[in-house]
Amino acid sequence: MDCDDEHFIGKIETDVRRTFPNHPFFFETNGSGVQALRNVLQAYCVKNPRIGYCQGMNFLVGVLLLNMKEEVRSEPNFILFLTHYNLKL
């Protein structure tokens, strides 16, 4: 499957809305936190189409965003995290 496929887009969108829904950073449906989370997950999906998107990635990226506040720093750190711990999702 291609990461532009509606399957992946739909899964990401569903999980983005479920990620820390009561936290102020992710509270607004189209707020900066939700958009950053969506962007990082979609970017990873495109960069690694073999894995694409797996349920649970949203919480890992969410924690990175809460601590780094920037998607530009969160995306490479998410990739490093998966690589360093040899996580095969």
VMD Tcl script that draws the C-alpha trace (Angstrom):
set ca {
  {0.00 0.00 0.00}
  {1.06 3.53 -0.73}
  {1.09 6.04 2.13}
  {-1.12 8.30 0.05}
  {-3.66 5.48 0.17}
  {-6.89 6.37 1.97}
  {-6.28 3.39 4.26}
  {-3.23 5.01 5.89}
  {-4.66 8.51 5.82}
  {-7.83 7.27 7.51}
  {-5.92 5.31 10.18}
  {-3.70 8.30 10.95}
  {-6.67 10.66 11.11}
  {-8.59 8.35 13.45}
  {-5.64 7.96 15.81}
  {-4.70 11.66 15.72}
  {-8.09 12.46 17.24}
  {-7.50 9.83 19.96}
  {-4.07 11.08 20.99}
  {-4.16 12.71 24.43}
  {-7.56 14.32 23.65}
  {-7.72 16.17 26.98}
  {-4.24 17.64 26.80}
  {-4.27 21.34 25.83}
  {-1.64 20.82 23.12}
  {-3.90 18.35 21.29}
  {-7.30 19.66 22.39}
  {-8.23 21.70 19.31}
  {-9.25 19.55 16.34}
  {-7.20 21.59 13.87}
  {-4.81 23.16 16.36}
  {-1.06 23.30 15.95}
  {-0.44 20.21 18.10}
  {-2.84 18.04 16.13}
  {-1.49 19.32 12.82}
  {2.12 18.69 13.91}
  {1.19 15.15 14.97}
  {-0.55 14.51 11.65}
  {2.43 15.91 9.70}
  {5.02 13.79 11.49}
  {2.99 10.59 11.13}
  {2.31 11.20 7.44}
  {5.95 12.11 6.78}
  {7.16 8.92 8.44}
  {4.66 6.91 6.43}
  {6.02 8.39 3.20}
  {9.67 7.94 4.24}
  {9.16 4.35 5.28}
  {6.36 2.89 3.13}
  {7.35 -0.67 4.03}
  {6.07 -0.01 7.55}
  {3.76 2.89 6.78}
  {1.70 3.68 9.84}
  {0.99 1.40 12.80}
  {-1.46 2.02 15.59}
  {0.38 3.35 18.62}
  {2.87 5.48 16.71}
  {0.64 8.44 17.48}
  {1.38 8.23 21.21}
  {5.15 7.95 20.67}
  {5.12 11.00 18.40}
  {2.70 12.77 20.76}
  {5.14 12.43 23.66}
  {8.00 13.70 21.50}
  {5.92 16.70 20.42}
  {4.97 17.49 24.02}
  {8.63 17.56 24.98}
  {10.12 19.13 21.86}
  {7.21 21.31 20.72}
  {8.49 21.27 17.14}
  {7.62 18.76 14.47}
  {10.93 19.57 12.74}
  {12.79 18.08 15.72}
  {10.22 15.40 16.56}
  {10.23 13.60 13.22}
  {13.96 12.76 13.09}
  {13.93 11.82 16.77}
  {11.00 9.47 16.18}
  {12.97 7.78 13.39}
  {16.07 7.59 15.62}
  {14.00 6.09 18.43}
  {12.62 3.36 16.16}
  {16.06 2.68 14.69}
  {18.01 2.76 17.97}
  {15.70 0.30 19.68}
  {15.40 -1.79 16.50}
  {11.63 -1.58 16.66}
  {9.99 -3.45 13.86}
  {6.43 -2.23 13.85}
}
mol new
graphics top color blue
foreach p $ca { graphics top sphere $p radius 0.5 }
foreach p [lrange $ca 0 end-1] q [lrange $ca 1 end] { graphics top cylinder $p $q radius 0.2 }
display resetview
